[in-house]
Amino acid sequence: MNPLVRVAYTAAARASHNSLFELFLERVIGPFVAVAYDIRDWWVSGRLAAHGAQREEKVREWERRTGEREAGEFCLNDQMQLLTPWGWAHV
């Protein structure tokens, strides 16, 4: 059910959807939840940026050390996985 659509086909559905509790959740609790999600998103994006910068530095160091060029950097994944006879295994 989309909370932004205020259409109900029965009186009971309209009463349950437009109750004081729903309005309280939407108007009072909703902004706090939105701020919490914003903080989480900011923290995760910072961690991802730091991880990307660290990976890029490792690739640049490898390129300086070997003299080769990494053409598929976007494919690199630091998961420590090994291909075993029965499938992928985490190291």
TORLUMVEX-75292 format. One record per residue (C-alpha): residue number from 1; residue in one letter; chain; x, y, z. Coordinates in steps of 0.5 Angstrom, whole numbers. Layout:
N
- NUM_a_A_X_Y_Z
...
END
This chain:
91
- 1_m_A_0_0_0
- 2_n_A_3_7_-2
- 3_p_A_2_12_4
- 4_l_A_2_18_-1
- 5_v_A_-4_15_-4
- 6_r_A_-10_17_0
- 7_v_A_-15_13_-3
- 8_a_A_-19_7_0
- 9_y_A_-25_3_-3
- 10_t_A_-28_2_4
- 11_a_A_-30_6_10
- 12_a_A_-26_1_14
- 13_a_A_-19_1_10
- 14_r_A_-20_9_10
- 15_a_A_-21_9_18
- 16_s_A_-15_5_19
- 17_h_A_-10_8_14
- 18_n_A_-12_15_16
- 19_s_A_-12_14_24
- 20_l_A_-9_18_29
- 21_f_A_-3_13_30
- 22_e_A_-1_13_22
- 23_l_A_-1_21_22
- 24_f_A_3_21_29
- 25_l_A_8_16_25
- 26_e_A_8_20_19
- 27_r_A_9_27_22
- 28_v_A_13_26_28
- 29_i_A_17_19_28
- 30_g_A_18_20_20
- 31_p_A_23_25_20
- 32_f_A_27_22_26
- 33_v_A_27_16_22
- 34_a_A_29_20_15
- 35_v_A_35_23_19
- 36_a_A_37_16_21
- 37_y_A_37_13_14
- 38_d_A_41_20_12
- 39_i_A_47_18_17
- 40_r_A_47_11_15
- 41_d_A_48_13_8
- 42_w_A_53_18_9
- 43_w_A_57_13_13
- 44_v_A_57_8_8
- 45_s_A_58_12_3
- 46_g_A_64_14_6
- 47_r_A_67_7_8
- 48_l_A_66_5_0
- 49_a_A_70_12_-2
- 50_a_A_75_10_3
- 51_h_A_75_3_1
- 52_g_A_75_5_-7
- 53_a_A_81_10_-5
- 54_q_A_85_4_-2
- 55_r_A_84_-1_-8
- 56_e_A_86_4_-13
- 57_e_A_92_6_-9
- 58_k_A_94_-2_-9
- 59_v_A_93_-2_-16
- 60_r_A_97_4_-17
- 61_e_A_103_1_-13
- 62_w_A_102_-6_-17
- 63_e_A_103_-2_-23
- 64_r_A_109_2_-21
- 65_r_A_112_-5_-18
- 66_t_A_111_-9_-24
- 67_g_A_111_-4_-30
- 68_e_A_105_-7_-33
- 69_r_A_98_-3_-33
- 70_e_A_91_-6_-30
- 71_a_A_86_-5_-36
- 72_g_A_80_-9_-32
- 73_e_A_81_-5_-25
- 74_f_A_73_-5_-25
- 75_c_A_73_-12_-25
- 76_l_A_77_-13_-19
- 77_n_A_74_-15_-12
- 78_d_A_77_-16_-6
- 79_q_A_73_-22_-3
- 80_m_A_79_-27_-2
- 81_q_A_75_-33_-6
- 82_l_A_78_-39_-9
- 83_l_A_76_-43_-14
- 84_t_A_76_-51_-12
- 85_p_A_73_-57_-15
- 86_w_A_66_-56_-12
- 87_g_A_66_-49_-13
- 88_w_A_68_-42_-10
- 89_a_A_71_-42_-3
- 90_h_A_72_-36_2
- 91_v_A_79_-36_5
END
